[in-house]
Amino acid sequence: MLIEMLKVILLGIVEGITEWLPISSTGHMILVDEFIKLNVPKDFMEMFLVVIQLGAILAVCVIYFHKLNPFSPKKSAKEKRETVDIWGKVIVGCLPAAVIGLAFNDKIDALFYNAPTVAFTLILYGILFIIVENYNKHREPQVGELSDLTYKIAVIIGCFQVLALIPGTSRSGATIIGAMILGTSRFVAAEYSFFLSIPVMFGASFLKLVKYGFHYTGMEVTILVVGMLVAFIVSIVAIKFLLGYIKKNDFKAFGVYRIVLGIVVAAYFLFVK
């Protein structure tokens, strides 16, 4: 029991860090799962790796509760309208991934949930981060505040989020790259990526819970609760770290890290596995 809880805690830590940094939680989970396997049925493990994200999402809700709450008595009528406007942009940004995901998610997983794909996408988007940062080096962001984000840009960023259906891409990585290509600042790209994750990941977790069914043993409930709690705590730290980091740094370091990780994943499954 103790060993299993330690495994759950480690998985929660990995999820809490990698969900928000643009380095692919899937790529890390594949590696971790190779060495640390929970003593649970395969279908429960598949559900757990999705539902554990609820803990990470709750961290966003807590950190940004005031900013995302349109009913706050501390906000003026104008601020409340601006908050509703943010939610409108989040909703339209989620539509492409929701439509494509509901229609093709199982097929995409069957075709692409494998080590070669994850290694390839880790390296590809690592290179793209470096290219985009070099491209933007001498450009001034056209969107410096979230309120400046148009619905048209929000929809296009949502289309980039569709790319994250391919394992190893990183949902935050795809949306941040897309937002920066479209002229947003790093800070706006990161915040909007966080907000987009709320309905997307709540929806994905709900669908997994429904598909699995609501029949759990006491051990399974404990695993879910502990995993989400750890992911929640670590996510708060990871989000605050990322927001502080990008105020003074670019995303190139994450690009290099992705490339190295992609090579490690490819090498492990080619020569060791």
C-alpha positions as CSV (number, residue, x, y, z in Angstrom):
1,M,0.0,0.0,0.0
2,L,2.8,2.4,0.9
3,I,4.8,1.7,-2.2
4,E,1.7,2.2,-4.4
5,M,1.0,5.6,-2.7
6,L,4.6,6.6,-3.3
7,K,4.1,5.8,-7.0
8,V,0.9,7.8,-7.1
9,I,2.7,10.8,-5.5
10,L,5.4,10.6,-8.1
11,L,2.9,10.5,-10.9
12,G,1.1,13.4,-9.4
13,I,4.3,15.4,-9.2
14,V,5.1,14.6,-12.9
15,E,1.6,15.6,-14.0
16,G,1.6,18.8,-12.0
17,I,4.9,20.0,-13.5
18,T,4.5,18.8,-17.1
19,E,0.9,19.8,-17.6
20,W,1.8,23.5,-17.5
21,L,5.3,23.6,-18.8
22,P,5.3,23.2,-22.6
23,I,7.3,19.9,-22.4
24,S,4.5,17.3,-22.9
25,S,3.0,15.5,-20.0
26,T,2.4,12.4,-22.2
27,G,6.1,12.1,-23.1
28,H,7.0,12.1,-19.4
29,M,4.2,9.8,-18.3
30,I,5.2,7.2,-20.9
31,L,8.8,7.2,-19.5
32,V,7.6,7.1,-15.9
33,D,5.1,4.3,-16.6
34,E,8.0,2.2,-18.0
35,F,9.7,2.2,-14.6
36,I,7.0,2.8,-12.1
37,K,3.9,0.7,-12.8
38,L,0.8,1.0,-10.5
39,N,-0.7,-2.3,-9.5
40,V,-4.0,-1.5,-11.1
41,P,-6.0,-2.7,-14.2
42,K,-4.9,-1.2,-17.5
43,D,-8.3,0.5,-18.1
44,F,-8.2,2.1,-14.7
45,M,-4.6,3.4,-15.4
46,E,-5.7,4.9,-18.7
47,M,-8.5,6.7,-16.9
48,F,-6.3,7.8,-14.0
49,L,-3.8,9.4,-16.3
50,V,-6.5,11.7,-17.7
51,V,-8.6,12.3,-14.5
52,I,-5.5,13.2,-12.5
53,Q,-5.5,16.4,-14.7
54,L,-8.5,17.6,-12.7
55,G,-6.1,18.4,-9.8
56,A,-4.0,20.4,-12.2
57,I,-7.0,22.3,-13.5
58,L,-8.2,23.2,-10.0
59,A,-4.9,24.9,-9.5
60,V,-5.7,27.3,-12.4
61,C,-9.2,27.9,-11.0
62,V,-7.7,28.8,-7.6
63,I,-4.9,31.0,-8.9
64,Y,-7.2,32.8,-11.3
65,F,-10.5,32.6,-9.4
66,H,-10.9,36.4,-9.1
67,K,-9.8,37.1,-12.7
68,L,-12.2,34.4,-14.1
69,N,-15.1,35.1,-11.8
70,P,-17.7,37.4,-13.6
71,F,-19.9,37.6,-10.5
72,S,-17.2,39.0,-8.1
73,P,-18.7,41.9,-6.1
74,K,-15.3,43.5,-6.1
75,K,-15.5,44.0,-9.9
76,S,-17.1,47.0,-11.6
77,A,-19.7,46.5,-14.3
78,K,-17.0,47.1,-16.9
79,E,-14.7,44.5,-15.3
80,K,-17.5,41.9,-15.2
81,R,-18.1,42.5,-18.9
82,E,-14.4,42.0,-19.6
83,T,-14.5,38.7,-17.6
84,V,-17.5,37.4,-19.6
85,D,-15.5,38.4,-22.8
86,I,-12.6,36.3,-21.6
87,W,-14.9,33.3,-21.2
88,G,-16.3,33.9,-24.6
89,K,-12.8,33.8,-26.1
90,V,-12.1,30.6,-24.1
91,I,-15.2,28.9,-25.4
92,V,-14.6,29.7,-29.1
93,G,-11.0,28.7,-28.6
94,C,-12.1,25.3,-27.3
95,L,-14.5,24.5,-30.1
96,P,-12.0,23.1,-32.7
97,A,-10.5,20.7,-30.2
98,A,-13.9,19.7,-28.8
99,V,-15.3,18.9,-32.3
100,I,-12.2,17.0,-33.6
101,G,-11.5,15.3,-30.2
102,L,-15.1,14.0,-29.8
103,A,-15.1,12.7,-33.4
104,F,-11.6,11.2,-33.7
105,N,-10.0,10.9,-30.2
106,D,-10.1,7.1,-30.0
107,K,-8.8,6.7,-33.6
108,I,-6.0,9.3,-32.9
109,D,-4.9,7.4,-29.8
110,A,-5.0,4.1,-31.6
111,L,-2.8,5.4,-34.4
112,F,-0.4,7.8,-32.6
113,Y,-0.2,6.8,-28.9
114,N,3.2,5.1,-29.3
115,A,6.8,5.9,-28.5
116,P,8.0,6.8,-32.0
117,T,5.2,9.4,-32.4
118,V,5.9,10.9,-29.0
119,A,9.6,11.1,-29.7
120,F,9.0,12.8,-33.0
121,T,6.6,15.4,-31.7
122,L,8.7,16.2,-28.7
123,I,11.7,17.0,-31.1
124,L,9.5,18.7,-33.7
125,Y,7.9,21.2,-31.3
126,G,11.2,21.7,-29.5
127,I,12.7,22.9,-32.8
128,L,9.6,25.0,-33.5
129,F,9.9,26.7,-30.1
130,I,13.5,27.8,-31.0
131,I,12.5,28.9,-34.5
132,V,9.5,30.9,-33.3
133,E,11.6,32.6,-30.6
134,N,14.2,33.5,-33.1
135,Y,11.5,34.8,-35.5
136,N,10.0,36.9,-32.8
137,K,13.3,38.2,-31.5
138,H,13.0,41.6,-33.2
139,R,9.2,41.8,-33.3
140,E,7.0,43.6,-30.9
141,P,4.0,41.6,-29.7
142,Q,0.7,42.9,-31.2
143,V,-1.3,41.5,-28.3
144,G,0.2,42.6,-25.0
145,E,-3.0,42.1,-22.9
146,L,-5.6,39.4,-22.8
147,S,-8.3,42.0,-23.4
148,D,-6.6,42.7,-26.8
149,L,-7.0,39.2,-28.0
150,T,-9.6,39.1,-30.7
151,Y,-12.2,36.3,-31.2
152,K,-10.5,35.5,-34.6
153,I,-7.1,35.0,-33.0
154,A,-8.8,32.9,-30.2
155,V,-10.3,30.6,-32.8
156,I,-7.0,30.2,-34.6
157,I,-5.2,29.4,-31.4
158,G,-7.9,26.8,-30.8
159,C,-7.0,25.2,-34.1
160,F,-3.4,24.9,-32.8
161,Q,-4.8,23.2,-29.7
162,V,-6.2,20.5,-32.0
163,L,-2.6,19.5,-32.8
164,A,-2.2,18.5,-29.1
165,L,-4.5,15.5,-29.8
166,I,-1.3,13.9,-31.1
167,P,0.5,12.5,-28.1
168,G,3.8,14.2,-27.2
169,T,2.8,17.5,-28.7
170,S,1.9,19.2,-25.4
171,R,-1.4,21.1,-25.2
172,S,0.2,24.1,-23.6
173,G,3.1,23.8,-26.1
174,A,0.9,23.9,-29.2
175,T,-1.3,26.7,-28.0
176,I,1.6,28.9,-26.8
177,I,3.5,28.4,-30.1
178,G,0.3,29.2,-32.0
179,A,-0.4,32.3,-29.9
180,M,3.1,33.6,-30.3
181,I,3.1,33.1,-34.1
182,L,-0.1,35.2,-34.2
183,G,1.6,38.0,-32.3
184,T,0.8,37.6,-28.6
185,S,3.3,38.2,-25.9
186,R,4.6,35.2,-24.0
187,F,2.6,36.1,-21.0
188,V,-0.7,36.4,-22.9
189,A,0.1,33.1,-24.7
190,A,0.7,31.3,-21.4
191,E,-2.4,32.7,-19.6
192,Y,-4.7,32.0,-22.5
193,S,-3.3,28.5,-22.7
194,F,-4.1,28.0,-19.0
195,F,-7.7,29.2,-19.5
196,L,-8.2,27.1,-22.6
197,S,-7.3,24.0,-20.5
198,I,-10.2,24.4,-18.1
199,P,-13.2,23.3,-20.3
200,V,-11.0,21.0,-22.4
201,M,-9.6,19.0,-19.5
202,F,-12.8,19.0,-17.5
203,G,-14.5,17.6,-20.5
204,A,-11.9,15.0,-21.2
205,S,-11.9,13.9,-17.6
206,F,-15.7,13.6,-17.5
207,L,-15.8,11.5,-20.6
208,K,-13.1,9.2,-19.2
209,L,-15.0,8.8,-15.9
210,V,-18.3,8.0,-17.8
211,K,-16.5,5.6,-20.1
212,Y,-14.8,3.8,-17.2
213,G,-18.0,3.7,-15.1
214,F,-18.4,4.8,-11.5
215,H,-17.6,1.6,-9.8
216,Y,-14.4,1.9,-7.7
217,T,-12.7,0.0,-5.0
218,G,-11.6,1.9,-1.9
219,M,-8.0,1.6,-3.1
220,E,-8.9,3.1,-6.5
221,V,-10.7,6.1,-4.9
222,T,-7.6,6.7,-2.7
223,I,-5.3,6.6,-5.8
224,L,-7.5,9.1,-7.6
225,V,-7.8,11.5,-4.7
226,V,-4.1,11.4,-3.8
227,G,-3.0,11.8,-7.4
228,M,-5.3,14.8,-8.0
229,L,-4.2,16.4,-4.7
230,V,-0.5,16.1,-5.4
231,A,-1.1,17.4,-9.0
232,F,-3.0,20.3,-7.6
233,I,-0.3,21.4,-5.2
234,V,2.6,20.9,-7.6
235,S,0.6,22.7,-10.4
236,I,0.3,25.8,-8.3
237,V,4.1,25.9,-8.0
238,A,4.6,25.1,-11.7
239,I,2.2,27.8,-12.9
240,K,3.7,30.5,-10.8
241,F,7.2,29.4,-11.8
242,L,6.4,29.6,-15.5
243,L,4.7,33.0,-15.3
244,G,7.7,34.4,-13.4
245,Y,10.2,32.7,-15.7
246,I,8.8,34.1,-19.0
247,K,8.8,37.7,-17.7
248,K,12.6,37.6,-18.1
249,N,13.3,34.6,-20.4
250,D,12.1,33.0,-23.6
251,F,10.9,29.5,-24.4
252,K,14.2,28.3,-26.0
253,A,15.3,26.3,-22.9
254,F,12.0,24.3,-23.1
255,G,12.7,23.7,-26.8
256,V,16.1,22.3,-26.1
257,Y,14.7,20.2,-23.2
258,R,12.0,18.7,-25.5
259,I,14.6,17.8,-28.1
260,V,16.8,16.0,-25.6
261,L,13.8,14.2,-24.1
262,G,12.6,13.2,-27.5
263,I,16.0,11.7,-28.2
264,V,16.0,9.9,-24.9
265,V,12.5,8.4,-25.6
266,A,13.5,7.3,-29.1
267,A,16.8,5.8,-27.8
268,Y,15.1,3.9,-25.0
269,F,12.4,2.3,-27.1
270,L,14.8,1.5,-29.9
271,F,17.8,0.1,-28.0
272,V,16.6,-0.8,-24.5
273,K,12.9,-1.7,-24.6
